[in-house]
Amino acid sequence: MGICLFTMTLEAAAEGIRGFGAEAAAEFADAVDREARFPIEAFSELRRAGALGMLVPTELGGPGFTITEVAREVTELAQSCGSSGLILAMHSIQVAILVRHAPSETLERVVPQLLRGELLLANANSEIGLYGDRRNSICALEPTDTGFRLEKRGSTISYGEYADGVLATARRSAESPAHEQVFAICLRPDMTLEPLGEWDTLGMRGTCSRAGLLTAELSPELVLDNYADIFVRTSLSASAVLLGSVWLGLAEAAARKAHETVRRTGRKLAAAGPITQPPLAAVRLAELGVVLHQLREVVSAGAAYNEQTWDSEAVNEWRFSSRMDNFKVASSTLLQEVVHRASQICGMAGFQNGTPSSLGRIARDAAAAPLMVSNDRTLEAVARTLLVRKEL
Ligand SMILES: Cc1cc2nc3c(=O)[nH]c(=O)nc-3n(C[C@H](O)[C@H](O)[C@H](O)COP(=O)(O)OP(=O)(O)OC[C@H]3O[C@@H](n4cnc5c(N)ncnc54)[C@H](O)[C@@H]3O)c2cc1C
């Protein structure tokens, strides 16, 4: 296709994200959380650094990051600001879908914008009336003279108002059954989003994921015909890996605070004389380390399994979908355990807001993990297959 506006090296993009993640995302994370506002500062830097186009393959002029490489950057960012990490993860899931499933005429339109940092993509799969049921839709495409029209009442559209486009599931037509879904690429200026509620939540406040009425005019090449195929081949595993990498980032941040607390205690004890017995908090930290290492292993094994099965026939098997579902439930559950243990170690200083050991924002952000998508729904999907599968 020959799109080659500029090429960005993997190292340069990663450096831009890390540099900012380490300094400014952390600086604004508390304000973003307190004010429940989009992390504007982080994303103007990420746009500039080329992070929105990380997954664009080299043959399309991009840096060609793999999902695993993006996951690493997401973890890095989530350690500083959970909302920023989650937004980068959700955007990257949409890009993974586009570069793998969109026809070349669509890519010619969107890839240059991604590489210039001009296309932040949100998602509207959840729908008022269906909520976490991703594989069914109420809304349907309506044919027009030039293509289609979509109107969808999305129940949770993260950063929709700040996004340049929203990718949404819908029924193929008004006559289609609920499961016969297409994926609509809704782009400004042919798209509008009218807020239908507020976003005043426990955590992930900077994602601004309020409900909204999405309306879009779509030319035919902006409708990806087979969402069932997109889900199996890309969305399920990219979501598991990239969201898992957010949960790992939050866990790393909580563990770091617990470790700092223990080292402060160690310095105090050392000043008073030789340490004969490690304090209980250090033993608790050792236990936390065991859980954190499980989470690191789960995320890295999930990413490796995804790389190994990407584009293979294995993705059509229940074993694959169940493994991705197990990975999703394991990563979101282990995060809760790390945060709980960190809170026991940090004590009151972690419980209180405004101290270097405060865990409030991290603990509240972590509460989103089992809801995205509901772990109960995920386990129910696995349970269904276990009625006939021969191995666990
Ligand atoms: C921070 C955040 C950002 C999000 N961003 C987006 C976004 O950008 N785009 C988007 O589309 N969605 C987004 N979501 C929505 C998310 O992916 C889920 O769809 C949503 O959280 C599910 O909502 P729910 O818990 O109300 O509904 P449900 O999933 O319907 O769950 C409600 C309750 O019902 C139970 N339940 C319902 N049905 C079943 C079933 N069949 N089997 C088992 N249990 C069931 C669940 O266990 C749970 O207790 C976001 C969510 C969060 C928390």
The ligand as a Gaussian input file, in Angstrom:
#p B3LYP/6-31G(d) Opt

LIG

0 1
 C      -13.156000       1.337000      33.825000
 C      -14.057000       0.688000      32.834000
 C      -13.960000       1.026000      31.506000
 C      -14.785000       0.435000      30.555000
 N      -14.681000       0.822000      29.248000
 C      -15.483000       0.247000      28.324000
 C      -15.399000       0.660000      26.960000
 O      -14.618000       1.523000      26.600000
 N      -16.232000       0.072000      26.069000
 C      -17.123000      -0.889000      26.427000
 O      -17.817000      -1.394000      25.560000
 N      -17.225000      -1.295000      27.704000
 C      -16.430000      -0.746000      28.662000
 N      -16.546000      -1.133000      29.977000
 C      -17.603000      -2.069000      30.317000
 C      -17.093000      -3.455000      30.686000
 O      -16.299000      -3.995000      29.714000
 C      -18.268000      -4.338000      31.010000
 O      -19.061000      -4.475000      29.904000
 C      -19.084000      -3.763000      32.071000
 O      -18.259000      -3.401000      33.158000
 C      -20.085000      -4.760000      32.535000
 O      -21.050000      -4.040000      33.243000
 P      -21.881000      -4.655000      34.412000
 O      -20.934000      -5.184000      35.409000
 O      -22.875000      -3.660000      34.837000
 O      -22.737000      -5.735000      33.674000
 P      -22.727000      -7.340000      33.564000
 O      -21.563000      -7.845000      32.871000
 O      -24.027000      -7.527000      32.923000
 O      -22.673000      -7.817000      35.062000
 C      -23.582000      -7.419000      36.071000
 C      -23.732000      -8.531000      37.077000
 O      -24.509000      -9.550000      36.502000
 C      -23.831000     -10.777000      36.500000
 N      -24.120000     -11.390000      35.192000
 C      -24.815000     -10.826000      34.233000
 N      -24.939000     -11.658000      33.190000
 C      -24.297000     -12.743000      33.473000
 C      -24.050000     -13.946000      32.794000
 N      -24.526000     -14.208000      31.580000
 N      -23.298000     -14.834000      33.392000
 C      -22.813000     -14.612000      34.594000
 N      -23.015000     -13.490000      35.295000
 C      -23.751000     -12.579000      34.742000
 C      -22.365000     -10.411000      36.716000
 O      -21.681000     -11.368000      37.460000
 C      -22.438000      -9.154000      37.548000
 O      -22.575000      -9.510000      38.887000
 C      -15.738000      -0.555000      30.952000
 C      -15.830000      -0.909000      32.295000
 C      -15.009000      -0.310000      33.235000
 C      -15.132000      -0.730000      34.664000

